[in-house]
Amino acid sequence: MTHAVSIETLKQAIEEGPTIVFDIREPGEVAPASPFAIMAANHYMTYGVEPNRPGFFFGKEASFSSLWRYEAGMNTLEAWLRQKKPLGTEDMRRLLQTVAHGTTEHSVIFRANDMTLDVALDDLETDLWDAPYQPWATFTFEELFGAGRLR
């Protein structure tokens, strides 16, 4: 889903929700609690979350697979942040490999300051899908989305 956003006001955030109703989650709202990092998940972290029932949203429990992969990624990222490790593209690739589990058909790294993306695609054969372990291709934002689409 796409929403009109001004490039001048664009900041680090994740959209959680279906196509019309959604929440915007910003760094620090959920773990990892850092103003400089944010992670996405296959389950909601704020949208429809039940405060008295961790791991539940709209009465549904997040899958074990989604929970453990988020936990593994969060622990890796928090350890790097505690070490004050400068993070780069190779670290993000390693993080995406950490949270992959055999059904990852694509992985994307977006560098907002450079307006570039790295994309890795699995071959989608009938075996397990391990996109972040495949070759990566770099694209500019303009190459993929064209000029003027965010105005």
N, C-alpha and C positions, 0 to 999 in steps of 0.2 A: 504494500500500500504506500502511496506517495502523498505527501502534503506539501503545499506551497510554503516555502521557507526562504527568507531573505539570506543570502550568503553573509551579509554584514552581521546578522544576529545569530547565525548558526554556531552552536556550541555542542559540546559532548553530551549526548543524550541517547536514550533508547526508547523507542515506541513500543509499548506493550498493549496488545489487544487485537480484536478482530479488525474489520475494515472500516467501521464508522465510529465506534466508541472505543476510546483508548486512553491510556495514561502515558505521560512522558516521565521517564525515570532518569534522574541525573546522577552523576558521580557522588558517592557518599551516602545515598539513600539506603542501600543495602550493601552487605559485604561483597567485595572488598571495600572497606570504608576509607576511600582515598579520594581527595578532590581531583586527582590526576588520572584515575583509571575507572573504567566501567566495563562490566562483562554482560554479555547476553546469555540467555538460556533457552532451552526448549520448553520451559514452563515460566509462568508469570512470577515476578518477584514483588510487584506492587498492585497490579491490576486484578481486582477481585480477590485479593489475598485475605484470608481469614486470620486476623491478629491472634486469636486464641487457639488456632490450630496451625502451627507452622507446617509448611509443605502442602497446604490445601489452598485452592482457589476455586471459588464458586462451588464449594462442596466436593470438588474432585481432588484426589491426591495426585501430586506430581509423580511421574514414574521413577522407580529406583535408578534407572539408567540416567535420566536427566539430572537427578539430584547428585549422584556420585560424580558425574562428569563435571558439573558446576563446582562441586566441592574440591575436586582435584585441581581444576584450573584456578579457583580462588586461592587455594593454599599455595600454589606455585607463584601466582602474582603477588600475594601478600609477602611471601619470603623475599622476592626480588625487591619489593618496596621497602621492607625493613632494612635490607642491605644497601638501600639507596642506589641500586643498580640502574644505570642508564639503559633504557630499553630501546631496542631497534627492531628492524624487520625480522632478523633471524630469531630473536626471542619470541616474537609474535607467532612465527611459524612453529616454533617448539611448543608454545602454549596451545595452538590449535591441534597439534599432534597429540598433546596430553589429553585433550578432551574428546578426541575422535574415538569411535568405537565400532567401525566396520560398516556403518550406514551413512557415512559422510560423503555425499556426492559432490559437494563443492565447498571451498573455503575461500574467504575474502579478507584481505587486510586493506583498510582504507587509511591513507595518510592525509588528513584534512588540510594540514598546512601546505602540502605539496599538490593537493588535489589529484593524487594518483592512487590506484588500486592494484594490488597483487591478487591474482585469482589462480586457484589450483582446482582442476576438475579431474574426477575419477573417470576411467574408461567406460564405466557403467556396464561392464560385462556381468555375467550372472554370478560372479564371485562377490566377496565382501568389498565394500567401497571405502577406500582410504585416501580421499582427496588430498589432505594436507601432506601426504608423503609423495605426491606426484609432482612433476615439474610445475613451476609457477610462471605465470606470464604477467607482465606489468602493463597497465593501461592508464592513460590520463582520463580524468573525469569527462572531459570534452569528447574523447573518443567514444565513450560508452553512452553518454547521455545528451551530447550535442549542446551547442550554445543556446542560451536564453530559456532553458526549461525551468529554471528556478526563479524567474522574475515574476 
